[in-house]
């Protein structure tokens, strides 16, 4: 990759058009970019629903967010910014097109050669500086797959940046820290959070299996409270689970009194909720990376079709975790409970925190 004259860079645009988890995993790259170009104005372009991830951070100057798909108006807005450097962190056609639309002198990104047409367009038009990432080849050879954070680190190094701090950044304000503390005042510890997602209902799983999961998590946590989190897309699943729990609680020898459902939260409130609990159990979604950013031990469940790649590239980063490949419910449930039990045995953070809270003044 040709050298970038960092001292001459005054305006930088970063394009990240995908999801919350992807943006969280990009924060080490953004910190490296800030350190390498302290004089530059850094603007991040992203979907509106991910924008609050970057609240309270010091390494980004401006955010441009959009609803739905990027528009011609957005492309024109970016072109008029007259950026010196644009970095594309999302290997997607819409992101490459936005990168090219900036007409920046230096347009940097990576591409997958398994998408030959896109690769040709990246090298011939979209990007002036590019890096090829051949994950399919690595998988075929049985080689380890680099984590997304490491992959972005390679891009940073190829750009001539130091990549010394690869920790994830999600900054809660003092007010958010206080709100997080208030959330768990009436919950019994250790507090386990179960993140709902509709892809729970795959591999033969049903709502009744989620009932078994909920009751087993409470038993594994030795009587701690369970918080069940869900988003707008999981309204029906949450309602079905709540009803099923009420009907089957007597048979499962459990009470629903120590189960709390919390849904339709803003991202910042969702982050406060995650910060207030002790352990997290979630499918392979952005919740995995939110947990990692907040240093919460996590049991992450991966779909079998994508597990070989996702348990490596998208694993929880720098946090205690267990990765479970989903299979039939009975086997999966046992592995989830064992994974949580191991994390609880290994981590006494919740117990220490509880002791501090109860210490008399």
ROLOFI-635282 format. One record per residue (C-alpha): residue number from 1; residue in three letters; x, y, z. Coordinates in Angstrom, 2 decimals. Each point is the difference from the previous one (the first is absolute). Example, Ala and Ser with C-alpha at 12.3 -4.5 7.8 and 13.67 -1.06 7.14 Angstrom:
# residues 2
{pos 1, code ALA, xx 12.30, yy -4.50, zz 7.80} .
{pos 2, code SER, xx 1.37, yy 3.44, zz -0.66} .
This chain:
# residues 361
{pos 1, code UNK, xx 0.00, yy 0.00, zz 0.00} .
{pos 2, code UNK, xx 1.40, yy 3.42, zz -0.98} .
{pos 3, code UNK, xx 1.02, yy 2.32, zz 2.82} .
{pos 4, code UNK, xx -2.53, yy 2.56, zz 1.23} .
{pos 5, code UNK, xx 1.48, yy 3.43, zz 0.89} .
{pos 6, code UNK, xx -1.61, yy 0.24, zz 3.42} .
{pos 7, code UNK, xx 1.25, yy 3.50, zz 0.78} .
{pos 8, code UNK, xx -1.93, yy 1.30, zz -3.02} .
{pos 9, code UNK, xx -3.31, yy -1.65, zz 0.92} .
{pos 10, code UNK, xx -2.50, yy 2.57, zz 1.29} .
{pos 11, code UNK, xx -3.38, yy -1.66, zz -0.57} .
{pos 12, code UNK, xx -0.80, yy -3.71, zz 0.39} .
{pos 13, code UNK, xx -3.26, yy -1.80, zz -0.72} .
{pos 14, code UNK, xx -0.58, yy -3.52, zz 1.34} .
{pos 15, code UNK, xx -2.77, yy -2.11, zz -1.56} .
{pos 16, code UNK, xx -1.61, yy -2.76, zz 2.11} .
{pos 17, code UNK, xx -3.40, yy -0.88, zz -1.49} .
{pos 18, code UNK, xx -0.77, yy -3.23, zz 1.86} .
{pos 19, code UNK, xx -1.06, yy -0.88, zz 3.54} .
{pos 20, code UNK, xx 0.46, yy 0.93, zz 3.66} .
{pos 21, code UNK, xx 2.43, yy -2.82, zz 0.70} .
{pos 22, code UNK, xx 2.12, yy 0.89, zz -3.04} .
{pos 23, code UNK, xx 0.28, yy 3.59, zz 1.19} .
{pos 24, code UNK, xx 0.97, yy -1.03, zz 3.53} .
{pos 25, code UNK, xx 2.75, yy -2.19, zz -1.46} .
{pos 26, code UNK, xx 1.22, yy 2.98, zz -2.05} .
{pos 27, code UNK, xx 0.76, yy 2.16, zz 3.04} .
{pos 28, code UNK, xx 3.65, yy -1.17, zz 0.32} .
{pos 29, code UNK, xx 0.56, yy 1.00, zz -3.65} .
{pos 30, code UNK, xx -1.59, yy 3.40, zz 0.61} .
{pos 31, code UNK, xx 2.30, yy 0.56, zz 2.97} .
{pos 32, code UNK, xx 3.02, yy -0.90, zz -2.12} .
{pos 33, code UNK, xx -1.19, yy 2.40, zz -2.69} .
{pos 34, code UNK, xx -0.33, yy 2.82, zz 2.54} .
{pos 35, code UNK, xx 3.48, yy -0.69, zz 1.38} .
{pos 36, code UNK, xx 1.50, yy -0.05, zz -3.48} .
{pos 37, code UNK, xx -1.69, yy 3.22, zz -1.15} .
{pos 38, code UNK, xx -0.61, yy 2.14, zz 3.11} .
{pos 39, code UNK, xx -0.32, yy 3.12, zz -2.14} .
{pos 40, code UNK, xx -2.74, yy -1.41, zz -2.22} .
{pos 41, code UNK, xx -3.76, yy 0.31, zz 0.28} .
{pos 42, code UNK, xx -1.47, yy -3.52, zz 0.08} .
{pos 43, code UNK, xx -3.58, yy -0.52, zz -1.18} .
{pos 44, code UNK, xx -1.72, yy -3.40, zz 0.18} .
{pos 45, code UNK, xx -2.84, yy -0.81, zz -2.40} .
{pos 46, code UNK, xx -2.39, yy -2.66, zz 1.25} .
{pos 47, code UNK, xx -3.65, yy -1.12, zz 0.26} .
{pos 48, code UNK, xx -1.99, yy 2.07, zz 2.47} .
{pos 49, code UNK, xx -0.77, yy -2.94, zz 2.29} .
{pos 50, code UNK, xx 3.72, yy -0.59, zz 0.70} .
{pos 51, code UNK, xx 0.98, yy 3.64, zz 0.58} .
{pos 52, code UNK, xx -0.43, yy -0.01, zz 3.79} .
{pos 53, code UNK, xx 2.79, yy -2.59, zz 0.31} .
{pos 54, code UNK, xx 2.44, yy 2.89, zz -0.45} .
{pos 55, code UNK, xx -1.52, yy 2.32, zz 2.61} .
{pos 56, code UNK, xx 2.51, yy 1.31, zz 2.55} .
{pos 57, code UNK, xx 3.10, yy -1.14, zz -1.94} .
{pos 58, code UNK, xx 2.95, yy 2.34, zz -0.55} .
{pos 59, code UNK, xx 1.38, yy -1.48, zz -3.22} .
{pos 60, code UNK, xx -2.79, yy 1.10, zz -2.36} .
{pos 61, code UNK, xx -0.84, yy 3.62, zz -0.80} .
{pos 62, code UNK, xx -3.20, yy -0.30, zz -2.03} .
{pos 63, code UNK, xx -2.65, yy -2.57, zz -0.88} .
{pos 64, code UNK, xx -2.10, yy -0.05, zz -3.15} .
{pos 65, code UNK, xx -2.87, yy -2.46, zz 0.28} .
{pos 66, code UNK, xx -2.65, yy -1.04, zz -2.48} .
{pos 67, code UNK, xx -3.30, yy -1.88, zz 0.03} .
{pos 68, code UNK, xx -0.58, yy -2.99, zz -2.27} .
{pos 69, code UNK, xx 2.42, yy -0.24, zz -2.91} .
{pos 70, code UNK, xx 2.63, yy 2.62, zz -0.94} .
{pos 71, code UNK, xx -1.38, yy 2.57, zz -2.44} .
{pos 72, code UNK, xx 1.35, yy 2.14, zz -2.81} .
{pos 73, code UNK, xx -0.42, yy 2.98, zz 2.32} .
{pos 74, code UNK, xx 2.31, yy -1.65, zz 2.52} .
{pos 75, code UNK, xx 2.56, yy -0.69, zz -2.72} .
{pos 76, code UNK, xx -0.06, yy 3.66, zz -1.00} .
{pos 77, code UNK, xx 0.33, yy 1.11, zz 3.62} .
{pos 78, code UNK, xx 3.10, yy -2.17, zz 0.39} .
{pos 79, code UNK, xx 1.52, yy 1.25, zz -3.25} .
{pos 80, code UNK, xx -0.40, yy 3.61, zz 1.12} .
{pos 81, code UNK, xx 1.94, yy -0.73, zz 3.19} .
{pos 82, code UNK, xx 3.18, yy -0.23, zz -2.11} .
{pos 83, code UNK, xx 1.59, yy -2.65, zz 2.19} .
{pos 84, code UNK, xx 3.66, yy -0.86, zz -0.42} .
{pos 85, code UNK, xx -0.48, yy -3.60, zz 1.13} .
{pos 86, code UNK, xx -2.98, yy -2.34, zz 0.07} .
{pos 87, code UNK, xx 0.18, yy -3.39, zz 1.70} .
{pos 88, code UNK, xx -2.57, yy -2.68, zz -0.82} .
{pos 89, code UNK, xx -0.38, yy -2.44, zz 2.90} .
{pos 90, code UNK, xx -3.04, yy -1.85, zz -1.36} .
{pos 91, code UNK, xx 0.72, yy -2.39, zz -2.91} .
{pos 92, code UNK, xx -3.32, yy 0.72, zz -1.66} .
{pos 93, code UNK, xx -0.84, yy 1.48, zz -3.38} .
{pos 94, code UNK, xx -2.00, yy 2.89, zz 1.49} .
{pos 95, code UNK, xx 2.96, yy 0.90, zz 2.22} .
{pos 96, code UNK, xx 2.45, yy -0.16, zz -2.90} .
{pos 97, code UNK, xx -2.26, yy 2.29, zz -2.04} .
{pos 98, code UNK, xx -0.15, yy 2.52, zz 2.85} .
{pos 99, code UNK, xx 3.77, yy -0.17, zz 0.28} .
{pos 100, code UNK, xx 0.42, yy 0.75, zz -3.69} .
{pos 101, code UNK, xx -2.62, yy 2.77, zz 0.20} .
{pos 102, code UNK, xx 2.21, yy 1.97, zz 2.41} .
{pos 103, code UNK, xx 2.61, yy 0.37, zz -2.79} .
{pos 104, code UNK, xx 2.65, yy 0.08, zz 2.74} .
{pos 105, code UNK, xx 3.60, yy -0.10, zz -1.21} .
{pos 106, code UNK, xx 0.60, yy -3.10, zz 2.10} .
{pos 107, code UNK, xx -2.78, yy -2.60, zz 0.16} .
{pos 108, code UNK, xx 0.91, yy -3.02, zz 2.12} .
{pos 109, code UNK, xx -1.75, yy -3.28, zz 0.75} .
{pos 110, code UNK, xx 0.08, yy -3.76, zz -0.29} .
{pos 111, code UNK, xx -1.88, yy -2.45, zz -2.18} .
{pos 112, code UNK, xx -0.68, yy -3.73, zz -0.27} .
{pos 113, code UNK, xx 1.36, yy -1.64, zz -3.19} .
{pos 114, code UNK, xx -2.86, yy -2.51, zz 0.28} .
{pos 115, code UNK, xx -2.15, yy 2.82, zz -1.40} .
{pos 116, code UNK, xx 1.89, yy 0.43, zz -3.30} .
{pos 117, code UNK, xx -2.06, yy 2.81, zz -1.54} .
{pos 118, code UNK, xx 0.15, yy 2.07, zz 3.16} .
{pos 119, code UNK, xx 3.74, yy -0.69, zz 0.28} .
{pos 120, code UNK, xx 0.55, yy 1.28, zz -3.54} .
{pos 121, code UNK, xx -2.02, yy 3.15, zz 0.70} .
{pos 122, code UNK, xx 1.89, yy 0.63, zz 3.24} .
{pos 123, code UNK, xx 3.37, yy -0.19, zz -1.71} .
{pos 124, code UNK, xx -1.03, yy 1.88, zz -3.15} .
{pos 125, code UNK, xx -2.33, yy 2.69, zz 1.35} .
{pos 126, code UNK, xx -1.27, yy 0.05, zz 3.57} .
{pos 127, code UNK, xx 3.32, yy -0.10, zz 1.88} .
{pos 128, code UNK, xx 3.44, yy 1.50, zz -0.58} .
{pos 129, code UNK, xx 1.55, yy -2.13, zz 2.77} .
{pos 130, code UNK, xx -1.41, yy -3.48, zz 0.59} .
{pos 131, code UNK, xx 0.65, yy -3.20, zz 1.94} .
{pos 132, code UNK, xx -1.20, yy -3.46, zz -1.03} .
{pos 133, code UNK, xx -1.37, yy -2.25, zz 2.78} .
{pos 134, code UNK, xx -0.42, yy -3.60, zz -1.17} .
{pos 135, code UNK, xx -1.96, yy -1.65, zz 2.81} .
{pos 136, code UNK, xx -1.27, yy -2.82, zz -2.23} .
{pos 137, code UNK, xx 3.56, yy -1.06, zz -0.76} .
{pos 138, code UNK, xx 0.92, yy 0.02, zz 3.67} .
{pos 139, code UNK, xx -3.07, yy -2.08, zz 0.82} .
{pos 140, code UNK, xx 0.78, yy -2.50, zz -2.77} .
{pos 141, code UNK, xx 3.56, yy -0.41, zz 1.29} .
{pos 142, code UNK, xx -1.18, yy -0.38, zz 3.58} .
{pos 143, code UNK, xx 1.90, yy 3.11, zz 1.09} .
{pos 144, code UNK, xx -1.18, yy 2.16, zz 2.89} .
{pos 145, code UNK, xx -2.26, yy 2.88, zz -1.05} .
{pos 146, code UNK, xx 0.98, yy 3.43, zz 1.32} .
{pos 147, code UNK, xx -2.50, yy 1.74, zz 2.22} .
{pos 148, code UNK, xx -1.69, yy 3.07, zz -1.49} .
{pos 149, code UNK, xx 2.00, yy 2.19, zz 2.40} .
{pos 150, code UNK, xx 3.23, yy -1.60, zz -1.22} .
{pos 151, code UNK, xx -1.07, yy 0.33, zz -3.63} .
{pos 152, code UNK, xx -0.59, yy 3.71, zz 0.45} .
{pos 153, code UNK, xx 3.33, yy 0.15, zz 1.81} .
{pos 154, code UNK, xx 1.73, yy -1.35, zz -3.09} .
{pos 155, code UNK, xx -1.70, yy 2.68, zz -2.08} .
{pos 156, code UNK, xx 1.19, yy 2.65, zz 2.46} .
{pos 157, code UNK, xx 3.58, yy -1.27, zz -0.13} .
{pos 158, code UNK, xx -0.05, yy -0.11, zz -3.80} .
{pos 159, code UNK, xx -1.07, yy 3.65, zz 0.11} .
{pos 160, code UNK, xx 3.04, yy 0.82, zz 2.13} .
{pos 161, code UNK, xx -1.87, yy 0.33, zz 3.28} .
{pos 162, code UNK, xx 1.06, yy -1.38, zz 3.37} .
{pos 163, code UNK, xx -2.59, yy -2.43, zz 1.36} .
{pos 164, code UNK, xx 1.00, yy -0.10, zz 3.65} .
{pos 165, code UNK, xx -3.36, yy 0.16, zz 1.77} .
{pos 166, code UNK, xx -2.30, yy -2.74, zz -1.27} .
{pos 167, code UNK, xx -2.51, yy 0.22, zz 2.86} .
{pos 168, code UNK, xx -3.64, yy 0.72, zz -0.85} .
{pos 169, code UNK, xx -1.38, yy 3.39, zz 1.02} .
{pos 170, code UNK, xx -3.53, yy 0.69, zz 1.17} .
{pos 171, code UNK, xx -0.07, yy 2.98, zz 2.30} .
{pos 172, code UNK, xx -2.83, yy 0.37, zz 2.52} .
{pos 173, code UNK, xx -0.55, yy 3.47, zz 1.42} .
{pos 174, code UNK, xx -0.09, yy 0.51, zz 3.80} .
{pos 175, code UNK, xx -3.79, yy 0.30, zz -0.27} .
{pos 176, code UNK, xx -0.18, yy -3.30, zz -1.90} .
{pos 177, code UNK, xx 2.24, yy -1.68, zz 2.56} .
{pos 178, code UNK, xx -2.38, yy 1.17, zz 2.73} .
{pos 179, code UNK, xx -3.04, yy -1.20, zz -1.97} .
{pos 180, code UNK, xx 1.68, yy -3.37, zz -0.50} .
{pos 181, code UNK, xx 0.60, yy -0.29, zz 3.74} .
{pos 182, code UNK, xx -3.65, yy 0.81, zz 0.76} .
{pos 183, code UNK, xx -1.25, yy -2.68, zz -2.38} .
{pos 184, code UNK, xx 1.27, yy -2.93, zz 2.03} .
{pos 185, code UNK, xx -0.85, yy 1.22, zz 3.49} .
{pos 186, code UNK, xx -2.96, yy -2.36, zz 0.35} .
{pos 187, code UNK, xx 1.52, yy -2.99, zz -1.79} .
{pos 188, code UNK, xx 1.65, yy -2.93, zz 1.74} .
{pos 189, code UNK, xx 3.55, yy -0.70, zz -1.12} .
{pos 190, code UNK, xx 1.53, yy -1.53, zz -1.98} .
{pos 191, code UNK, xx -2.18, yy 1.58, zz -2.67} .
{pos 192, code UNK, xx -0.14, yy -1.81, zz -3.33} .
{pos 193, code UNK, xx -1.29, yy 1.72, zz -3.14} .
{pos 194, code UNK, xx -1.55, yy -2.09, zz -2.77} .
{pos 195, code UNK, xx -0.13, yy 1.85, zz -3.31} .
{pos 196, code UNK, xx -2.94, yy -1.00, zz -2.16} .
{pos 197, code UNK, xx 0.35, yy -0.21, zz -3.77} .
{pos 198, code UNK, xx -2.18, yy -1.76, zz -2.53} .
{pos 199, code UNK, xx 2.88, yy -2.20, zz -1.09} .
{pos 200, code UNK, xx -0.38, yy -1.84, zz 3.31} .
{pos 201, code UNK, xx -2.79, yy -1.84, zz -1.82} .
{pos 202, code UNK, xx 2.26, yy -2.01, zz -2.32} .
{pos 203, code UNK, xx 1.50, yy -3.49, zz 0.14} .
{pos 204, code UNK, xx -3.27, yy -1.39, zz 1.34} .
{pos 205, code UNK, xx -0.29, yy 2.49, zz 2.87} .
{pos 206, code UNK, xx -3.44, yy 1.10, zz 1.20} .
{pos 207, code UNK, xx -1.32, yy 2.39, zz 2.64} .
{pos 208, code UNK, xx -0.19, yy -2.94, zz 2.40} .
{pos 209, code UNK, xx 3.75, yy -0.43, zz -0.38} .
{pos 210, code UNK, xx 0.43, yy 3.66, zz 0.93} .
{pos 211, code UNK, xx -2.04, yy -0.71, zz 3.14} .
{pos 212, code UNK, xx 2.45, yy -2.76, zz 0.86} .
{pos 213, code UNK, xx 2.85, yy 2.39, zz -0.77} .
{pos 214, code UNK, xx -1.41, yy 2.68, zz 2.32} .
{pos 215, code UNK, xx -0.62, yy -2.40, zz 2.87} .
{pos 216, code UNK, xx 3.42, yy -1.61, zz -0.46} .
{pos 217, code UNK, xx 1.76, yy 3.37, zz 0.04} .
{pos 218, code UNK, xx -1.64, yy 0.83, zz 3.33} .
{pos 219, code UNK, xx 1.03, yy -3.37, zz 1.44} .
{pos 220, code UNK, xx 3.54, yy 0.36, zz -1.34} .
{pos 221, code UNK, xx 0.27, yy 3.47, zz 1.51} .
{pos 222, code UNK, xx -0.83, yy -1.51, zz 3.40} .
{pos 223, code UNK, xx -3.20, yy 1.96, zz 0.36} .
{pos 224, code UNK, xx 1.03, yy 3.33, zz -1.49} .
{pos 225, code UNK, xx -2.44, yy 2.07, zz -2.00} .
{pos 226, code UNK, xx -0.47, yy -0.31, zz -3.75} .
{pos 227, code UNK, xx -0.51, yy 3.00, zz -2.30} .
{pos 228, code UNK, xx -1.40, yy -0.70, zz -3.46} .
{pos 229, code UNK, xx 0.80, yy 2.73, zz -2.53} .
{pos 230, code UNK, xx -1.66, yy 0.37, zz -3.40} .
{pos 231, code UNK, xx -0.39, yy 2.47, zz -2.84} .
{pos 232, code UNK, xx -2.91, yy 1.06, zz -2.23} .
{pos 233, code UNK, xx 0.41, yy -3.02, zz -2.30} .
{pos 234, code UNK, xx -0.41, yy -2.38, zz 2.95} .
{pos 235, code UNK, xx -3.34, yy 1.25, zz 1.37} .
{pos 236, code UNK, xx -1.86, yy -3.19, zz -0.88} .
{pos 237, code UNK, xx 2.79, yy -2.25, zz 1.21} .
{pos 238, code UNK, xx 0.16, yy 1.86, zz 3.32} .
{pos 239, code UNK, xx -3.81, yy -0.17, zz 0.44} .
{pos 240, code UNK, xx -0.04, yy -3.73, zz -0.83} .
{pos 241, code UNK, xx 2.84, yy -0.68, zz 2.41} .
{pos 242, code UNK, xx -1.59, yy 2.02, zz 2.79} .
{pos 243, code UNK, xx -3.26, yy -1.94, zz -0.41} .
{pos 244, code UNK, xx 1.79, yy -3.35, zz -0.16} .
{pos 245, code UNK, xx 2.03, yy 0.80, zz 3.12} .
{pos 246, code UNK, xx -3.15, yy 0.81, zz 1.96} .
{pos 247, code UNK, xx -1.61, yy -3.29, zz -1.06} .
{pos 248, code UNK, xx 2.97, yy -2.27, zz 0.59} .
{pos 249, code UNK, xx 1.59, yy 1.60, zz 3.07} .
{pos 250, code UNK, xx -1.60, yy -2.48, zz 2.46} .
{pos 251, code UNK, xx 1.25, yy -3.03, zz -1.95} .
{pos 252, code UNK, xx 3.50, yy 1.50, zz -0.27} .
{pos 253, code UNK, xx -0.02, yy 0.69, zz 3.76} .
{pos 254, code UNK, xx 0.73, yy 3.64, zz -0.58} .
{pos 255, code UNK, xx -1.64, yy 3.36, zz 0.58} .
{pos 256, code UNK, xx -0.36, yy 2.76, zz -2.53} .
{pos 257, code UNK, xx 0.54, yy 2.55, zz 2.77} .
{pos 258, code UNK, xx 3.75, yy 0.02, zz -0.64} .
{pos 259, code UNK, xx -0.37, yy 0.46, zz -3.77} .
{pos 260, code UNK, xx -0.15, yy 3.52, zz -1.45} .
{pos 261, code UNK, xx -0.82, yy 0.76, zz -3.63} .
{pos 262, code UNK, xx 1.47, yy 3.21, zz -1.43} .
{pos 263, code UNK, xx -0.68, yy 0.95, zz -3.61} .
{pos 264, code UNK, xx 0.05, yy 2.81, zz -2.55} .
{pos 265, code UNK, xx 2.94, yy 1.73, zz 1.64} .
{pos 266, code UNK, xx 2.07, yy 2.69, zz -1.67} .
{pos 267, code UNK, xx 3.58, yy -1.06, zz -0.65} .
{pos 268, code UNK, xx 1.32, yy 2.09, zz 2.87} .
{pos 269, code UNK, xx -2.56, yy -1.46, zz 2.45} .
{pos 270, code UNK, xx 0.77, yy -3.48, zz -1.35} .
{pos 271, code UNK, xx 3.68, yy 0.64, zz 0.72} .
{pos 272, code UNK, xx -0.88, yy 1.13, zz 3.54} .
{pos 273, code UNK, xx -1.98, yy -3.21, zz 0.46} .
{pos 274, code UNK, xx 2.92, yy -2.14, zz -1.16} .
{pos 275, code UNK, xx 2.29, yy 1.92, zz 2.33} .
{pos 276, code UNK, xx -2.31, yy -0.74, zz 2.94} .
{pos 277, code UNK, xx 0.05, yy -3.79, zz -0.30} .
{pos 278, code UNK, xx 2.70, yy -2.58, zz 0.73} .
{pos 279, code UNK, xx -0.21, yy -2.53, zz -2.84} .
{pos 280, code UNK, xx -1.53, yy -0.01, zz -3.47} .
{pos 281, code UNK, xx -1.38, yy -2.83, zz -2.16} .
{pos 282, code UNK, xx -0.69, yy 0.97, zz -3.59} .
{pos 283, code UNK, xx -0.09, yy -1.25, zz -3.57} .
{pos 284, code UNK, xx 2.56, yy 1.26, zz -2.51} .
{pos 285, code UNK, xx -1.21, yy 3.63, zz -0.25} .
{pos 286, code UNK, xx 1.22, yy 3.45, zz 0.94} .
{pos 287, code UNK, xx -0.73, yy -0.92, zz 3.62} .
{pos 288, code UNK, xx 3.18, yy -2.14, zz -0.04} .
{pos 289, code UNK, xx 2.13, yy 3.05, zz -0.76} .
{pos 290, code UNK, xx -1.88, yy 2.32, zz 2.35} .
{pos 291, code UNK, xx 0.70, yy -2.51, zz 2.80} .
{pos 292, code UNK, xx 3.67, yy -0.14, zz -0.98} .
{pos 293, code UNK, xx 0.31, yy 3.80, zz -0.08} .
{pos 294, code UNK, xx -1.40, yy 0.16, zz 3.54} .
{pos 295, code UNK, xx 2.22, yy -2.89, zz 1.17} .
{pos 296, code UNK, xx -2.94, yy -2.24, zz 0.88} .
{pos 297, code UNK, xx 0.61, yy -3.77, zz -0.14} .
{pos 298, code UNK, xx -2.12, yy -1.40, zz -2.80} .
{pos 299, code UNK, xx -1.27, yy -3.32, zz -1.29} .
{pos 300, code UNK, xx -0.37, yy 0.50, zz -3.77} .
{pos 301, code UNK, xx -2.05, yy -2.43, zz -2.10} .
{pos 302, code UNK, xx 0.85, yy -0.39, zz -3.70} .
{pos 303, code UNK, xx -1.99, yy -1.44, zz -2.90} .
{pos 304, code UNK, xx 1.61, yy -3.21, zz -1.34} .
{pos 305, code UNK, xx 0.09, yy 1.17, zz -3.63} .
{pos 306, code UNK, xx 2.24, yy 2.97, zz 0.80} .
{pos 307, code UNK, xx 1.65, yy -1.19, zz 3.21} .
{pos 308, code UNK, xx 3.45, yy -0.82, zz -1.43} .
{pos 309, code UNK, xx 0.41, yy 3.61, zz -1.16} .
{pos 310, code UNK, xx -2.04, yy 1.88, zz 2.61} .
{pos 311, code UNK, xx 1.48, yy -1.67, zz 3.08} .
{pos 312, code UNK, xx 3.33, yy 1.44, zz -1.14} .
{pos 313, code UNK, xx -0.62, yy 3.27, zz -1.87} .
{pos 314, code UNK, xx -2.92, yy 1.09, zz 2.17} .
{pos 315, code UNK, xx 0.82, yy -1.56, zz 3.37} .
{pos 316, code UNK, xx -0.29, yy 2.03, zz 3.22} .
{pos 317, code UNK, xx 3.15, yy 2.13, zz 0.07} .
{pos 318, code UNK, xx 2.28, yy 0.11, zz 3.05} .
{pos 319, code UNK, xx -2.62, yy -1.15, zz 2.48} .
{pos 320, code UNK, xx -0.67, yy -3.28, zz 1.81} .
{pos 321, code UNK, xx -2.36, yy -2.01, zz -2.16} .
{pos 322, code UNK, xx -1.21, yy -3.36, zz -1.22} .
{pos 323, code UNK, xx -0.93, yy -0.51, zz -3.65} .
{pos 324, code UNK, xx -2.73, yy -2.61, zz -0.56} .
{pos 325, code UNK, xx -0.87, yy -1.37, zz -3.44} .
{pos 326, code UNK, xx -3.74, yy -0.52, zz -0.08} .
{pos 327, code UNK, xx -1.36, yy -3.49, zz -0.55} .
{pos 328, code UNK, xx -3.02, yy -1.91, zz 1.23} .
{pos 329, code UNK, xx -1.52, yy 1.63, zz 3.09} .
{pos 330, code UNK, xx 0.94, yy -2.63, zz 2.58} .
{pos 331, code UNK, xx 3.71, yy 0.05, zz -0.86} .
{pos 332, code UNK, xx 0.07, yy 3.78, zz -0.42} .
{pos 333, code UNK, xx -1.69, yy 0.68, zz 3.32} .
{pos 334, code UNK, xx 2.47, yy -2.18, zz 1.88} .
{pos 335, code UNK, xx 2.93, yy 1.79, zz -1.66} .
{pos 336, code UNK, xx -1.47, yy 3.44, zz 0.76} .
{pos 337, code UNK, xx -0.56, yy -0.84, zz 3.67} .
{pos 338, code UNK, xx 3.48, yy -1.51, zz 0.32} .
{pos 339, code UNK, xx 1.51, yy 3.04, zz -1.72} .
{pos 340, code UNK, xx -1.74, yy 2.42, zz 2.34} .
{pos 341, code UNK, xx 0.97, yy -2.08, zz 3.03} .
{pos 342, code UNK, xx 3.65, yy 0.04, zz -1.09} .
{pos 343, code UNK, xx -0.07, yy 3.78, zz -0.45} .
{pos 344, code UNK, xx -1.56, yy 0.44, zz 3.44} .
{pos 345, code UNK, xx 2.61, yy -2.23, zz 1.55} .
{pos 346, code UNK, xx 2.83, yy 1.84, zz -1.76} .
{pos 347, code UNK, xx -1.32, yy 3.50, zz 0.67} .
{pos 348, code UNK, xx -0.79, yy 1.29, zz 3.44} .
{pos 349, code UNK, xx -0.56, yy 3.57, zz -1.23} .
{pos 350, code UNK, xx -3.69, yy -0.08, zz 0.84} .
{pos 351, code UNK, xx 0.71, yy -1.25, zz 3.54} .
{pos 352, code UNK, xx 2.63, yy 2.67, zz 0.60} .
{pos 353, code UNK, xx -2.33, yy 2.68, zz -1.34} .
{pos 354, code UNK, xx -2.81, yy -1.23, zz 2.23} .
{pos 355, code UNK, xx 2.26, yy 0.03, zz 3.04} .
{pos 356, code UNK, xx 1.07, yy 3.59, zz -0.72} .
{pos 357, code UNK, xx -3.62, yy 1.12, zz -0.38} .
{pos 358, code UNK, xx -0.97, yy -1.58, zz 3.33} .
{pos 359, code UNK, xx 3.04, yy 1.32, zz 1.92} .
{pos 360, code UNK, xx -1.19, yy 2.34, zz 2.78} .
{pos 361, code UNK, xx 1.10, yy 3.62, zz -0.23} .
